[in-house]
């Protein structure tokens, strides 16, 4: 059974909606602000994803604006808006069900720019495992030269101190390692 607070809220919302129908913008804004939590709660019952629920809330507010003239002030406003919210939530589920039957998820579909540099994160995830595998196929000297000179960015002089190899030997190892990595990774 409804308590006094619910009855007062119902009467207030009905008055605000009647005033909004007569063109009172402040009443309309107040009504929307006060009813959004109810609409959000109803949408959340039908949609687990916060984004989907928020889409339903926005759809309800747009529908409310479009059909506000159909509300009868002598009837309970809470029931009217709750019914509107439930129907919009169900409609959203039906829409999603129709599109899910014909669409499939592909992470690469979200690439938005032709410039490869803008899609670096996706490419890095895809090539990371392949690079590790290609690095493991290198000789110890090549792998050490790549790690020191390319990954750790040491100078040739610093790398010779670490490895005890000559500058020429390090250069040869880096050159051969880069050639092998390009071949394994499908580079030019």
N, C-alpha and C positions, 0 to 999 in steps of 0.2 A: 504494500500500500504506500502511496506517495506521502511523504512528510510535508510539513508546512513550507520548508525551503524549496522543495520541488514545485509545489503549487504556486509559490511566489515567483519563482523563476519562469514557470510556464506563462503566468499572467504577464510578466514583464516582457518576455520574448514576443508574445502575441501582440502586445501594445506597440513594441518597437517595430514589428513587421507591418502592422496597420499604418503606423506613421511613415514607414519607408515607402509603402505603397502610395501614400499621399505626397511623396516627394521629399520627405525629411531626410536629407543626406546624413546628418549626424546620427540619427536613430539607426539608419541602415548600417553605418560603419560600426556603431556600438554592437548591433545585433550580430554582424559578421564576426567581430572580435570575440564576442562571448560564446558563439556557437561552434567556433572552429575546434575547441577541445572535444566536444561531443562528436563532431563529424570525424575527427582524427581517430577517436576511440573506435568508432564503428568501422572505419576503413581498416584499422589495424587488426580487427577480428577476422577480416576476410583476406588480408594481405600481410604476409610475414615480413616482406622486404620493406624497410622504411621508405625507400624511393617509390615503390609501387603504391604504398598507402598514401604518400604525399601527393602522388599524381591523382589518386581518387579524390582527395580533399580538394585539390584545385578544380577537378571536374565538377564536384558537387557545388562549389562556390560559383562557378560559371553557370551551371544549370539553375541554381537558385536565382541568380541574377536574371537569367533568361525567362524563367517561369514564375517570378515572384508575384505577378498579377493574378495567378491562379489560386493563391492562398486565400482561404476563407477565414477572416479574423475570429469568427465565432467557433472555430474548431481548434483543437490543440496544435500549437506550432511544433512542439517537440516531436510529436508523432509524425507530422508532415515532413520535417527535415530528416528525421531518422529513416523514414521510408525512402526518401530521395537518396540518402547516403547508401543505404543497403542496395538499392537498385543500381546505382553508379558503380559500386564495388563489384557486384555480380557482372555487370556489363564489361568491366575491365578484365575480369577473369575469363569471360567468353572471348573477348578480343585476343587476349594472350594465348588462349587455347587454339584459336584459329591460326594465328601467326606462327606459333610453335610447331604446328604440323608441317609447315612449309619452309621453315627456316632452320638453319643449323648454326651452331656457334663455331666461329673460327677466329682465334685471337688476332691473326694477321689482317682480318677484315677491318680492324680499327686503325690500321695505318692510314694516316691522313695526308701525308705529304710525299711528293715524288722524290724529294731530296733525301737520300739515305741517312744523312746525318741526323735528321729529325726523328728517325725511328731507331735510334741507337740502342735503347733499352731492350727492345724486342730482339734485335739482332744479337746483342751481347748474350742474352739467355740462350739463344739457339746455337751460337757458335762456341760458347764456353766449354761445353762437354767435348765437342769435337776437337777443340784446341788442346785440351788436356790429353786427350787420346793421342793426338799427333805429336805432342811434346814428349810423351812417354816412349815414342818410337825412335827418338833421336839418340845419337850416341851420347855418352856421359859428357864428353868434351863439348859437343854442340849444345846440349841442354844447359850446361854450366855457362857457356859463353852468352847464350840468349838471356838467361836469368840475370846475369851480372850486368851485361851491357844494355839490353833492351828493357827488361822489366825493372831492374833496380837502378838503371840509368847511371851506372858507374862510368868513369872515363876509362880509356884504354890503359892509362898508366895505373889507375887504381885496380883495375881487373888483373893486370899482370902481377901486382903485389899479392893479390888474393890467391891467384892460381899458380903463380910461378912460371907461367907460359909467356912466350914472347908476344910482342904486339902483332907480328905477322901471323902467328899460330891462332891467336884469338880472332883476327880478321877472317882467316880462312874458315874457322869453325862457325862464326856468325853467318858468313856467306852461304856455306853449305847447309846450315840449319834453316835459314830463311828459304832457300830453294826447296828443301825437303818439306817444310811446313806449307809453302804455297802449293806444292804438288798434292799433298795430302788433303789440304783444305779446299782444293778446287780453284785455286787462284790462277792468275795468268802466268 
